[in-house]
């Protein structure tokens, strides 16, 4: 596994003209951010040794290098999900490659269902913590980096959360904060499951992010994450939902999340 990570990192390094320390996983809600990246160099996932291939609609499948404002960045246009059939090692493989490339800070986004009764569709939620509800742990197996039993008391950087709050206030953007529950998917939750996740302490639930965040922390990479609330798992507000509706809801508030992320990345 380590040999494959290092082989992939060596290939990517050979294509780089700079040494970015900031990475972004352009999940749901951050797709338009790619249009603001200048001096772009793109590599298709299928051209990268050992890299998985994204199969989900809306996840393009490119590794992009360039500048966001004055900041050198690496961006993943499309992520990998456990429900696609990948193992957790494959889902989190790119984050381990980021470690080898010298990435220090990772920004992630996702679409999620709100289980907090104070949330509404279209709300932006800063992720303050998470609950891992995946059946396979991403650190299961041989320990590749860092501690065998890594600390997760600050999985999401408190410093970055404070800065994001300030930016949202400056820009007049309403934000929520809360705990994200990561599940395997691909089914949306039943009303009973939504209720369970709320009882557990969750504010939103989705099918990604948690594995990457765990591995990033293991690799000593700081993390900041945001969710777009695209549907509601609150009693009395639960309706049938489709992937297309989730994408539509996310696209409508995408500019607001992009603003916060762009400003935050350039102030790190």
C-alpha positions in Angstrom: 0.0 0.0 0.0 2.7 2.5 1.0 4.6 1.7 -2.2 1.5 2.5 -4.3 1.0 5.8 -2.4 4.6 6.8 -3.0 4.5 5.8 -6.7 1.4 7.9 -7.2 2.8 10.8 -5.4 6.0 10.7 -7.4 4.0 10.7 -10.6 1.9 13.7 -9.5 5.1 15.6 -8.3 6.5 15.2 -11.8 3.6 17.2 -13.1 3.8 20.0 -10.6 5.2 23.4 -11.1 4.8 24.4 -7.5 4.5 22.9 -4.0 0.9 23.5 -2.8 0.2 23.0 0.9 -3.6 23.5 0.5 -5.9 20.9 -0.9 -9.7 21.0 -1.7 -12.0 18.1 -2.3 -14.6 19.7 -4.6 -17.6 17.8 -3.3 -21.2 18.9 -3.7 -21.4 22.7 -3.3 -17.9 23.6 -4.4 -18.0 22.6 -8.1 -18.0 26.2 -9.3 -14.8 26.9 -7.4 -12.9 25.2 -10.2 -13.8 28.1 -12.5 -11.8 30.5 -10.2 -8.6 28.4 -10.3 -6.0 30.1 -12.5 -2.8 28.7 -14.1 -4.5 25.3 -14.1 -2.9 22.0 -14.8 -5.3 19.1 -14.9 -4.7 15.3 -14.7 -7.5 12.9 -15.3 -7.9 10.3 -12.6 -7.6 7.5 -15.1 -4.2 8.8 -16.1 -2.8 8.7 -12.5 -1.2 5.4 -11.4 -3.2 3.5 -8.7 -5.9 6.2 -8.5 -9.6 5.1 -8.3 -12.1 6.4 -10.8 -15.1 8.4 -9.8 -18.4 6.9 -11.0 -21.0 9.3 -9.5 -22.9 11.9 -11.5 -21.6 15.4 -10.8 -18.1 14.1 -9.8 -15.9 14.8 -12.9 -12.7 13.0 -12.0 -9.7 15.3 -12.3 -6.8 16.4 -10.2 -6.3 20.1 -10.6 -3.3 22.2 -9.7 -3.2 26.0 -9.9 -3.8 29.2 -8.0 -6.9 30.3 -6.1 -6.2 34.0 -5.6 -2.6 34.0 -4.5 -2.7 30.5 -3.0 -1.2 27.5 -4.7 -3.7 24.7 -4.4 -4.4 21.1 -5.3 -8.1 20.3 -6.0 -9.9 17.0 -6.4 -12.8 17.4 -8.8 -14.8 14.4 -7.8 -14.3 12.1 -4.7 -14.8 8.4 -4.1 -17.5 6.8 -2.0 -17.7 3.6 -0.1 -21.1 2.8 -1.7 -19.4 2.8 -5.2 -17.8 -0.5 -4.1 -14.4 0.9 -3.1 -12.7 -0.2 0.1 -12.0 2.5 2.7 -8.3 2.3 1.7 -9.3 3.2 -1.9 -11.7 5.9 -0.8 -9.0 7.6 1.3 -6.1 6.8 -1.0 -5.9 10.4 -2.4 -5.6 11.9 1.1 -2.5 9.7 1.8 -1.1 10.9 -1.5 -1.7 14.4 -0.3 0.4 13.6 2.8 3.3 12.6 0.5 2.9 15.8 -1.5 3.3 18.0 1.6 -0.3 19.1 2.0 -0.9 20.8 5.4 -4.6 21.9 5.2 -7.6 20.1 3.6 -11.0 21.7 2.8 -14.0 19.5 2.2 -17.6 19.9 1.3 -20.7 17.8 0.9 -24.5 17.6 0.6 -26.3 16.3 3.6 -29.8 15.8 5.0 -30.6 18.0 8.0 -31.9 16.3 11.1 -31.7 19.4 13.3 -35.3 20.8 13.5 -33.8 24.4 13.2 -32.3 23.7 9.8 -33.9 24.4 6.4 -33.1 23.3 2.9 -30.3 25.5 1.5 -28.6 26.2 4.9 -24.8 26.1 5.0 -23.4 24.1 8.0 -19.9 24.4 9.3 -18.9 20.9 10.5 -17.7 21.1 14.0 -17.4 17.3 14.6 -18.6 14.0 13.2 -20.0 10.6 14.1 -18.5 7.8 12.1 -21.3 5.3 11.1 -19.4 3.5 8.4 -19.1 -0.3 8.7 -15.4 -0.3 7.9 -12.8 2.0 9.5 -10.4 3.8 7.2 -7.4 3.1 9.5 -8.1 -0.7 9.7 -5.1 -2.7 8.8 -1.4 -1.9 8.8 -0.5 1.5 10.3 1.1 3.7 7.6 1.5 7.1 9.2 1.5 8.5 12.7 0.0 7.0 15.8 -1.6 3.6 15.8 -4.4 5.2 17.9 -4.7 8.8 16.7 -6.4 11.5 18.7 -9.6 12.9 17.2 -10.5 15.5 19.8 -10.2 18.3 17.1 -11.0 16.5 13.9 -12.1 19.9 12.4 -9.7 22.8 13.1 -11.1 25.2 15.7 -8.9 28.0 14.3 -10.4 27.6 10.8 -13.9 27.4 12.2 -13.4 30.7 14.0 -12.1 32.3 10.8 -15.0 31.0 8.8 -17.5 32.5 11.2 -15.8 35.9 10.8 -15.9 35.6 7.0 -19.6 34.6 7.0 -20.4 37.6 9.3 -18.4 40.0 7.0 -20.2 38.8 3.9 -23.6 38.7 5.5 -24.0 34.9 4.9 -26.2 32.9 7.3 -24.5 29.8 8.6 -25.4 26.9 10.9 -22.9 24.8 12.8 -23.2 21.1 13.7 -22.2 17.5 13.9 -22.1 15.5 10.7 -23.0 11.8 10.7 -21.3 9.7 8.0 -23.1 6.7 6.7 -22.3 4.1 3.9 -25.3 4.9 1.6 -26.4 4.7 -1.2 -29.9 4.8 0.2 -31.3 8.0 1.7 -32.3 7.4 5.3 -35.6 6.2 6.5 -37.5 8.4 9.0 -36.5 6.0 11.8 -32.9 6.3 10.8 -33.1 10.1 10.7 -34.6 10.1 14.2 -31.8 7.8 15.4 -29.1 10.0 14.1 -30.7 13.0 15.8 -30.9 11.1 19.1 -27.2 10.2 18.7 -26.4 13.9 18.5 -26.2 14.5 14.8 -27.3 17.7 13.0 -26.8 16.4 9.4 -26.2 13.1 7.7 -24.4 12.2 4.5 -22.5 9.5 2.7 -18.9 10.9 2.5 -16.3 13.1 4.2 -15.8 11.2 7.4 -13.3 8.7 6.0 -11.2 11.4 4.4 -11.2 13.5 7.5 -10.1 10.6 9.7 -7.2 9.9 7.4 -6.3 13.5 7.1 -6.0 13.8 10.9 -4.0 10.7 11.0 -1.6 12.3 8.5 -1.5 15.5 10.6 -3.4 17.5 8.0 -5.7 20.2 9.3 -9.3 20.0 8.1 -12.2 22.4 7.5 -15.5 21.1 6.3 -18.9 22.5 5.3 -22.2 20.8 4.4 -25.1 22.1 2.3 -28.4 21.0 3.7 -30.2 19.7 0.6 -33.1 17.8 2.2 -34.6 17.4 5.7 -34.9 14.4 7.9 -37.1 16.1 10.5 -40.5 14.7 11.5 -43.2 16.4 9.5 -40.8 17.7 6.8 -39.6 14.4 5.4 -40.5 14.0 1.7 -39.3 11.7 -1.1 -35.9 12.8 -2.3 -33.8 12.1 -5.4 -30.1 12.7 -6.3 -31.1 15.2 -8.9 -33.1 17.2 -6.3 -30.1 17.1 -4.0 -27.9 18.5 -6.7 -30.4 21.2 -7.6 -30.6 22.4 -4.0 -26.9 22.4 -3.7 -26.4 24.4 -6.9 -28.7 27.2 -5.7 -26.5 28.0 -2.7 -23.2 27.0 -4.2 -22.0 30.7 -4.6 -22.3 31.3 -0.9 -20.2 28.3 0.1 -17.7 29.2 -2.6 -17.3 32.7 -1.2 -16.6 31.4 2.3 -14.2 28.7 1.2 -12.3 31.0 -1.2 -11.9 33.7 1.4 -10.8 31.2 4.1 -8.3 29.5 1.8 -6.6 32.8 1.0 -6.4 33.8 4.7 -4.8 30.6 5.9 
